Amino acid sequence: MHARNFRHVKNRAYTRKEYARGFPPPKIVKFTMGDTKATFDCEIQLLSTKRVQVRHSALEAARVATNRILMDKIPNEYLLVVHPYPHIILRENKMIFGAHADRLQQGMRRSFGTPVGTAAKVEVNQPIITVKVNAAAIETAKIALKRGSAKLPIHCKIITTKTPVAAGDSVEGSTEE
């Protein structure tokens, strides 16, 4: 099974879990990591550049890669959030190739497929991972998100935004890498 089979968004999402028996749960362990109660100066986002389906294993690999760098460089001084939730069930009609395979399979008869995983539908410019840090750790967060984007099946862009300092101030700056 290759990821390119499930990457493109073709039809409507198949999310009816009451009809699918035995589908695997998402591999993502935690969607929010780090210090959830602190306030941070900057927000760095990993945005998608295409409309695509991202498998749950790719989201988990990107989360682990990003979190590993952040934990090594700035432990407990960040907030990492994974935004898309993999709710689309992926099905596969497994075919056997080789000697005597015709005796074991039925071809396209009853070819609904068995659930093999889940995926999340990601739109253009939708944030996939958001990291909030203080101003001194912006470069570390960018490096971490770049490492995490290597685990995803699409090219991503990294955008930095400064969060407002006080309730009355609305100082917003944005840079794009």
KELO-911082 format. One record per residue: residue number from 1; y, x, z of N, C-alpha, C in turn; residue in three letters. Coordinates in steps of 0.02 Angstrom, whole numbers. Layout:
BEGIN
ATOM | seq | n_c2 | n_c1 | n_c3 | ca_c2 | ca_c1 | ca_c3 | c_c2 | c_c1 | c_c3 | type
ATOM | NUM | Y | X | Z | Y | X | Z | Y | X | Z | ala $
...
***
This chain:
BEGIN
ATOM | seq | n_c2 | n_c1 | n_c3 | ca_c2 | ca_c1 | ca_c3 | c_c2 | c_c1 | c_c3 | type
ATOM | 1 | -58 | 43 | 0 | 0 | 0 | 0 | 61 | 45 | 0 | met $
ATOM | 2 | 108 | 31 | -44 | 169 | 70 | -49 | 228 | 28 | -29 | his $
ATOM | 3 | 278 | 61 | -1 | 337 | 24 | 23 | 377 | -4 | -35 | ala $
ATOM | 4 | 373 | 26 | -93 | 413 | 1 | -149 | 391 | -69 | -171 | arg $
ATOM | 5 | 331 | -89 | -152 | 308 | -156 | -169 | 346 | -210 | -131 | asn $
ATOM | 6 | 371 | -193 | -73 | 403 | -242 | -30 | 478 | -231 | -24 | phe $
ATOM | 7 | 506 | -180 | -58 | 576 | -162 | -49 | 624 | -212 | -81 | arg $
ATOM | 8 | 608 | -236 | -140 | 655 | -279 | -176 | 651 | -351 | -150 | his $
ATOM | 9 | 708 | -383 | -147 | 712 | -453 | -125 | 701 | -496 | -186 | val $
ATOM | 10 | 642 | -529 | -191 | 626 | -568 | -251 | 634 | -642 | -240 | lys $
ATOM | 11 | 599 | -668 | -191 | 596 | -741 | -182 | 626 | -760 | -114 | asn $
ATOM | 12 | 614 | -821 | -95 | 635 | -843 | -29 | 595 | -806 | 24 | arg $
ATOM | 13 | 625 | -800 | 82 | 591 | -766 | 137 | 534 | -808 | 163 | ala $
ATOM | 14 | 477 | -776 | 177 | 419 | -810 | 205 | 420 | -798 | 280 | tyr $
ATOM | 15 | 442 | -847 | 318 | 451 | -839 | 390 | 412 | -891 | 430 | thr $
ATOM | 16 | 370 | -930 | 398 | 334 | -985 | 433 | 275 | -956 | 471 | arg $
ATOM | 17 | 287 | -936 | 533 | 235 | -903 | 573 | 180 | -951 | 594 | lys $
ATOM | 18 | 194 | -1017 | 593 | 141 | -1063 | 613 | 86 | -1068 | 560 | glu $
ATOM | 19 | 100 | -1047 | 497 | 50 | -1048 | 445 | 14 | -981 | 439 | tyr $
ATOM | 20 | 47 | -928 | 459 | 17 | -861 | 453 | -21 | -845 | 517 | ala $
ATOM | 21 | -85 | -833 | 512 | -125 | -816 | 570 | -133 | -741 | 575 | arg $
ATOM | 22 | -120 | -714 | 633 | -134 | -644 | 645 | -87 | -595 | 613 | gly $
ATOM | 23 | -24 | -612 | 604 | 22 | -564 | 575 | 41 | -512 | 628 | phe $
ATOM | 24 | 54 | -450 | 608 | 69 | -399 | 658 | 140 | -408 | 686 | pro $
ATOM | 25 | 150 | -396 | 751 | 217 | -401 | 780 | 259 | -342 | 757 | pro $
ATOM | 26 | 326 | -347 | 760 | 369 | -292 | 740 | 357 | -230 | 783 | pro $
ATOM | 27 | 361 | -171 | 752 | 349 | -109 | 788 | 410 | -87 | 828 | lys $
ATOM | 28 | 467 | -119 | 819 | 527 | -98 | 854 | 520 | -114 | 928 | ile $
ATOM | 29 | 526 | -63 | 970 | 516 | -71 | 1042 | 579 | -99 | 1074 | val $
ATOM | 30 | 636 | -68 | 1061 | 700 | -89 | 1091 | 753 | -92 | 1036 | lys $
ATOM | 31 | 795 | -142 | 1040 | 850 | -148 | 992 | 915 | -119 | 1019 | phe $
ATOM | 32 | 922 | -115 | 1085 | 982 | -88 | 1116 | 962 | -32 | 1163 | thr $
ATOM | 33 | 994 | 27 | 1155 | 977 | 85 | 1196 | 1040 | 119 | 1220 | met $
ATOM | 34 | 1035 | 155 | 1274 | 1092 | 192 | 1300 | 1125 | 155 | 1357 | gly $
ATOM | 35 | 1189 | 171 | 1367 | 1228 | 142 | 1422 | 1261 | 77 | 1397 | asp $
ATOM | 36 | 1236 | 20 | 1420 | 1261 | -44 | 1395 | 1323 | -68 | 1432 | thr $
ATOM | 37 | 1339 | -38 | 1489 | 1395 | -62 | 1530 | 1459 | -22 | 1520 | lys $
ATOM | 38 | 1455 | 36 | 1489 | 1514 | 79 | 1481 | 1556 | 57 | 1421 | ala $
ATOM | 39 | 1619 | 79 | 1420 | 1663 | 67 | 1363 | 1671 | 133 | 1327 | thr $
ATOM | 40 | 1673 | 130 | 1261 | 1676 | 190 | 1220 | 1736 | 188 | 1173 | phe $
ATOM | 41 | 1757 | 247 | 1150 | 1816 | 253 | 1108 | 1803 | 236 | 1035 | asp $
ATOM | 42 | 1746 | 258 | 1010 | 1733 | 252 | 938 | 1667 | 216 | 925 | cys $
ATOM | 43 | 1664 | 186 | 866 | 1604 | 151 | 843 | 1586 | 179 | 775 | glu $
ATOM | 44 | 1525 | 204 | 767 | 1502 | 232 | 704 | 1445 | 186 | 680 | ile $
ATOM | 45 | 1451 | 163 | 617 | 1402 | 116 | 590 | 1367 | 145 | 529 | gln $
ATOM | 46 | 1303 | 130 | 523 | 1263 | 146 | 465 | 1258 | 84 | 423 | leu $
ATOM | 47 | 1291 | 84 | 364 | 1294 | 24 | 322 | 1249 | 34 | 261 | leu $
ATOM | 48 | 1219 | -21 | 238 | 1177 | -18 | 178 | 1220 | -22 | 116 | ser $
ATOM | 49 | 1196 | 8 | 63 | 1233 | 6 | -1 | 1200 | -41 | -51 | thr $
ATOM | 50 | 1140 | -67 | -36 | 1105 | -113 | -81 | 1075 | -170 | -41 | lys $
ATOM | 51 | 1058 | -223 | -77 | 1021 | -279 | -47 | 947 | -263 | -52 | arg $
ATOM | 52 | 915 | -260 | 6 | 846 | -235 | 7 | 810 | -263 | 68 | val $
ATOM | 53 | 743 | -261 | 67 | 703 | -276 | 125 | 681 | -210 | 157 | gln $
ATOM | 54 | 691 | -204 | 222 | 673 | -144 | 259 | 615 | -161 | 305 | val $
ATOM | 55 | 560 | -124 | 299 | 501 | -137 | 341 | 513 | -119 | 413 | arg $
ATOM | 56 | 476 | -151 | 457 | 484 | -139 | 529 | 468 | -68 | 548 | his $
ATOM | 57 | 422 | -35 | 514 | 405 | 34 | 529 | 462 | 82 | 510 | ser $
ATOM | 58 | 499 | 66 | 456 | 556 | 107 | 437 | 614 | 99 | 486 | ala $
ATOM | 59 | 625 | 38 | 510 | 677 | 27 | 560 | 661 | 63 | 625 | leu $
ATOM | 60 | 598 | 63 | 645 | 578 | 98 | 706 | 584 | 174 | 697 | glu $
ATOM | 61 | 566 | 200 | 639 | 572 | 272 | 627 | 646 | 293 | 627 | ala $
ATOM | 62 | 690 | 252 | 599 | 761 | 268 | 599 | 789 | 265 | 670 | ala $
ATOM | 63 | 767 | 217 | 710 | 790 | 212 | 779 | 768 | 272 | 820 | arg $
ATOM | 64 | 706 | 292 | 812 | 679 | 349 | 850 | 715 | 413 | 830 | val $
ATOM | 65 | 725 | 424 | 765 | 758 | 485 | 742 | 831 | 489 | 767 | ala $
ATOM | 66 | 866 | 433 | 765 | 935 | 431 | 788 | 939 | 441 | 863 | thr $
ATOM | 67 | 896 | 407 | 899 | 897 | 410 | 972 | 878 | 479 | 998 | asn $
ATOM | 68 | 833 | 513 | 964 | 811 | 579 | 986 | 869 | 629 | 987 | arg $
ATOM | 69 | 909 | 628 | 935 | 966 | 675 | 932 | 1018 | 656 | 984 | ile $
ATOM | 70 | 1031 | 591 | 992 | 1081 | 570 | 1041 | 1058 | 587 | 1113 | leu $
ATOM | 71 | 994 | 579 | 1128 | 970 | 595 | 1195 | 973 | 670 | 1209 | met $
ATOM | 72 | 961 | 711 | 1158 | 964 | 784 | 1168 | 1035 | 809 | 1178 | asp $
ATOM | 73 | 1082 | 784 | 1138 | 1151 | 811 | 1138 | 1195 | 777 | 1191 | lys $
ATOM | 74 | 1193 | 710 | 1194 | 1237 | 673 | 1241 | 1196 | 622 | 1279 | ile $
ATOM | 75 | 1157 | 643 | 1328 | 1115 | 594 | 1364 | 1156 | 543 | 1403 | pro $
ATOM | 76 | 1138 | 480 | 1393 | 1169 | 423 | 1428 | 1244 | 418 | 1420 | asn $
ATOM | 77 | 1271 | 443 | 1365 | 1342 | 436 | 1350 | 1352 | 402 | 1282 | glu $
ATOM | 78 | 1309 | 354 | 1266 | 1312 | 320 | 1202 | 1282 | 251 | 1209 | tyr $
ATOM | 79 | 1293 | 210 | 1158 | 1260 | 145 | 1152 | 1236 | 138 | 1080 | leu $
ATOM | 80 | 1171 | 129 | 1072 | 1140 | 123 | 1006 | 1113 | 52 | 999 | leu $
ATOM | 81 | 1130 | 19 | 943 | 1107 | -50 | 931 | 1078 | -53 | 860 | val $
ATOM | 82 | 1016 | -79 | 855 | 985 | -92 | 790 | 997 | -166 | 775 | val $
ATOM | 83 | 1030 | -180 | 719 | 1052 | -249 | 705 | 999 | -293 | 671 | his $
ATOM | 84 | 968 | -273 | 615 | 924 | -321 | 581 | 859 | -331 | 620 | pro $
ATOM | 85 | 835 | -393 | 622 | 772 | -409 | 654 | 720 | -424 | 599 | tyr $
ATOM | 86 | 663 | -391 | 601 | 613 | -403 | 548 | 574 | -467 | 560 | pro $
ATOM | 87 | 595 | -521 | 527 | 563 | -586 | 536 | 526 | -609 | 473 | his $
ATOM | 88 | 531 | -574 | 418 | 497 | -593 | 356 | 426 | -565 | 357 | ile $
ATOM | 89 | 377 | -608 | 346 | 307 | -587 | 346 | 288 | -563 | 276 | ile $
ATOM | 90 | 260 | -504 | 272 | 238 | -475 | 208 | 164 | -486 | 200 | leu $
ATOM | 91 | 144 | -511 | 141 | 73 | -525 | 127 | 48 | -480 | 71 | arg $
ATOM | 92 | -17 | -467 | 73 | -47 | -426 | 20 | -116 | -454 | 3 | glu $
ATOM | 93 | -129 | -461 | -62 | -195 | -480 | -86 | -231 | -414 | -101 | asn $
ATOM | 94 | -272 | -392 | -54 | -303 | -326 | -60 | -356 | -328 | -115 | lys $
ATOM | 95 | -353 | -277 | -158 | -400 | -271 | -213 | -438 | -205 | -203 | met $
ATOM | 96 | -503 | -207 | -217 | -544 | -148 | -210 | -558 | -120 | -280 | ile $
ATOM | 97 | -550 | -55 | -287 | -564 | -23 | -351 | -621 | 26 | -342 | phe $
ATOM | 98 | -662 | 32 | -392 | -718 | 79 | -388 | -783 | 44 | -407 | gly $
ATOM | 99 | -838 | 78 | -394 | -903 | 53 | -414 | -922 | -8 | -372 | ala $
ATOM | 100 | -948 | -59 | -404 | -972 | -121 | -373 | -917 | -159 | -337 | his $
ATOM | 101 | -855 | -150 | -357 | -800 | -186 | -326 | -800 | -259 | -346 | ala $
ATOM | 102 | -829 | -275 | -405 | -829 | -344 | -428 | -872 | -389 | -385 | asp $
ATOM | 103 | -919 | -361 | -348 | -962 | -402 | -304 | -926 | -419 | -238 | arg $
ATOM | 104 | -873 | -382 | -220 | -842 | -390 | -155 | -780 | -432 | -155 | leu $
ATOM | 105 | -749 | -441 | -213 | -685 | -476 | -213 | -685 | -533 | -262 | gln $
ATOM | 106 | -636 | -577 | -254 | -633 | -638 | -293 | -578 | -638 | -346 | gln $
ATOM | 107 | -541 | -583 | -352 | -487 | -581 | -401 | -428 | -622 | -378 | gly $
ATOM | 108 | -404 | -668 | -420 | -346 | -709 | -403 | -365 | -777 | -372 | met $
ATOM | 109 | -429 | -788 | -359 | -449 | -850 | -327 | -429 | -847 | -253 | arg $
ATOM | 110 | -394 | -897 | -230 | -369 | -900 | -161 | -331 | -836 | -143 | arg $
ATOM | 111 | -282 | -819 | -183 | -248 | -755 | -177 | -184 | -760 | -136 | ser $
ATOM | 112 | -183 | -800 | -84 | -123 | -807 | -43 | -105 | -742 | -8 | phe $
ATOM | 113 | -153 | -703 | 11 | -140 | -638 | 41 | -142 | -640 | 117 | gly $
ATOM | 114 | -159 | -585 | 147 | -160 | -579 | 219 | -97 | -543 | 243 | thr $
ATOM | 115 | -71 | -560 | 301 | -10 | -528 | 326 | -24 | -454 | 342 | pro $
ATOM | 116 | 20 | -410 | 317 | 13 | -338 | 327 | 71 | -308 | 367 | val $
ATOM | 117 | 125 | -345 | 375 | 182 | -318 | 412 | 241 | -366 | 410 | gly $
ATOM | 118 | 296 | -344 | 438 | 357 | -384 | 437 | 414 | -342 | 408 | thr $
ATOM | 119 | 466 | -376 | 385 | 523 | -342 | 356 | 587 | -380 | 374 | ala $
ATOM | 120 | 643 | -345 | 368 | 708 | -374 | 380 | 748 | -372 | 314 | ala $
ATOM | 121 | 780 | -427 | 298 | 822 | -430 | 238 | 891 | -402 | 256 | lys $
ATOM | 122 | 913 | -351 | 218 | 977 | -318 | 230 | 1021 | -328 | 169 | val $
ATOM | 123 | 1081 | -353 | 181 | 1130 | -365 | 127 | 1174 | -303 | 117 | glu $
ATOM | 124 | 1214 | -304 | 65 | 1260 | -250 | 51 | 1314 | -247 | 105 | val $
ATOM | 125 | 1329 | -187 | 129 | 1378 | -173 | 181 | 1361 | -206 | 248 | asn $
ATOM | 126 | 1299 | -222 | 259 | 1278 | -248 | 324 | 1261 | -189 | 369 | gln $
ATOM | 127 | 1285 | -189 | 432 | 1269 | -134 | 477 | 1195 | -136 | 497 | pro $
ATOM | 128 | 1163 | -79 | 491 | 1093 | -73 | 510 | 1088 | -46 | 582 | ile $
ATOM | 129 | 1123 | 10 | 594 | 1124 | 40 | 661 | 1197 | 53 | 679 | ile $
ATOM | 130 | 1216 | 36 | 740 | 1282 | 50 | 766 | 1276 | 95 | 827 | thr $
ATOM | 131 | 1317 | 148 | 829 | 1319 | 193 | 887 | 1390 | 193 | 913 | val $
ATOM | 132 | 1398 | 181 | 978 | 1463 | 186 | 1010 | 1464 | 247 | 1055 | lys $
ATOM | 133 | 1514 | 290 | 1045 | 1521 | 352 | 1083 | 1594 | 364 | 1100 | val $
ATOM | 134 | 1607 | 414 | 1141 | 1675 | 437 | 1153 | 1697 | 483 | 1097 | asn $
ATOM | 135 | 1762 | 498 | 1094 | 1791 | 535 | 1038 | 1762 | 605 | 1031 | ala $
ATOM | 136 | 1741 | 636 | 1085 | 1715 | 704 | 1082 | 1646 | 707 | 1048 | ala $
ATOM | 137 | 1610 | 652 | 1044 | 1541 | 653 | 1018 | 1534 | 619 | 951 | ala $
ATOM | 138 | 1589 | 613 | 913 | 1585 | 579 | 849 | 1540 | 617 | 799 | ile $
ATOM | 139 | 1548 | 682 | 796 | 1508 | 722 | 749 | 1434 | 719 | 766 | glu $
ATOM | 140 | 1417 | 719 | 829 | 1347 | 713 | 850 | 1318 | 646 | 828 | thr $
ATOM | 141 | 1357 | 593 | 836 | 1333 | 527 | 815 | 1325 | 523 | 740 | ala $
ATOM | 142 | 1370 | 555 | 702 | 1363 | 555 | 629 | 1301 | 592 | 607 | lys $
ATOM | 143 | 1287 | 649 | 640 | 1227 | 687 | 623 | 1165 | 645 | 640 | ile $
ATOM | 144 | 1166 | 611 | 696 | 1109 | 569 | 716 | 1097 | 512 | 667 | ala $
ATOM | 145 | 1151 | 480 | 645 | 1143 | 425 | 597 | 1121 | 450 | 529 | leu $
ATOM | 146 | 1143 | 509 | 510 | 1121 | 538 | 446 | 1046 | 552 | 449 | lys $
ATOM | 147 | 1022 | 576 | 505 | 950 | 589 | 514 | 912 | 523 | 513 | arg $
ATOM | 148 | 940 | 471 | 543 | 906 | 406 | 544 | 906 | 373 | 476 | gly $
ATOM | 149 | 959 | 384 | 436 | 961 | 354 | 369 | 910 | 383 | 322 | ser $
ATOM | 150 | 885 | 444 | 337 | 833 | 474 | 295 | 767 | 436 | 301 | ala $
ATOM | 151 | 758 | 399 | 354 | 697 | 361 | 364 | 698 | 292 | 331 | lys $
ATOM | 152 | 756 | 272 | 305 | 763 | 206 | 274 | 753 | 211 | 198 | leu $
ATOM | 153 | 731 | 157 | 165 | 716 | 160 | 93 | 777 | 155 | 47 | pro $
ATOM | 154 | 838 | 156 | 75 | 898 | 150 | 34 | 949 | 203 | 55 | ile $
ATOM | 155 | 998 | 213 | 11 | 1054 | 256 | 28 | 1101 | 217 | 73 | his $
ATOM | 156 | 1126 | 250 | 125 | 1170 | 218 | 172 | 1235 | 257 | 177 | cys $
ATOM | 157 | 1287 | 223 | 200 | 1350 | 257 | 213 | 1368 | 251 | 286 | lys $
ATOM | 158 | 1405 | 300 | 311 | 1423 | 303 | 381 | 1498 | 291 | 387 | ile $
ATOM | 159 | 1517 | 243 | 428 | 1588 | 226 | 437 | 1605 | 232 | 511 | ile $
ATOM | 160 | 1662 | 265 | 524 | 1687 | 274 | 592 | 1747 | 229 | 604 | thr $
ATOM | 161 | 1747 | 193 | 660 | 1801 | 149 | 678 | 1820 | 162 | 751 | thr $
ATOM | 162 | 1885 | 166 | 764 | 1908 | 174 | 833 | 1915 | 105 | 864 | lys $
ATOM | 163 | 1890 | 98 | 924 | 1894 | 34 | 959 | 1961 | 30 | 995 | thr $
ATOM | 164 | 1989 | -29 | 1005 | 2053 | -36 | 1039 | 2050 | -7 | 1110 | pro $
ATOM | 165 | 2104 | 27 | 1129 | 2106 | 59 | 1194 | 2114 | 8 | 1250 | val $
ATOM | 166 | 2163 | -37 | 1242 | 2174 | -89 | 1292 | 2172 | -157 | 1257 | ala $
ATOM | 167 | 2177 | -210 | 1297 | 2174 | -277 | 1268 | 2234 | -292 | 1223 | ala $
ATOM | 168 | 2293 | -264 | 1240 | 2353 | -277 | 1201 | 2359 | -234 | 1139 | gly $
ATOM | 169 | 2329 | -174 | 1141 | 2334 | -129 | 1084 | 2284 | -148 | 1031 | asp $
ATOM | 170 | 2304 | -142 | 969 | 2258 | -154 | 913 | 2261 | -96 | 866 | ser $
ATOM | 171 | 2244 | -37 | 892 | 2245 | 24 | 852 | 2176 | 29 | 820 | val $
ATOM | 172 | 2173 | 19 | 756 | 2110 | 23 | 720 | 2117 | 72 | 664 | glu $
ATOM | 173 | 2075 | 122 | 664 | 2074 | 170 | 609 | 2005 | 172 | 581 | gly $
ATOM | 174 | 1999 | 188 | 519 | 1934 | 188 | 487 | 1929 | 247 | 440 | ser $
ATOM | 175 | 1875 | 284 | 445 | 1861 | 337 | 398 | 1791 | 327 | 371 | thr $
ATOM | 176 | 1782 | 349 | 311 | 1718 | 339 | 278 | 1690 | 407 | 257 | glu $
ATOM | 177 | 1626 | 417 | 266 | 1595 | 480 | 246 | 1554 | 470 | 184 | glu $
***
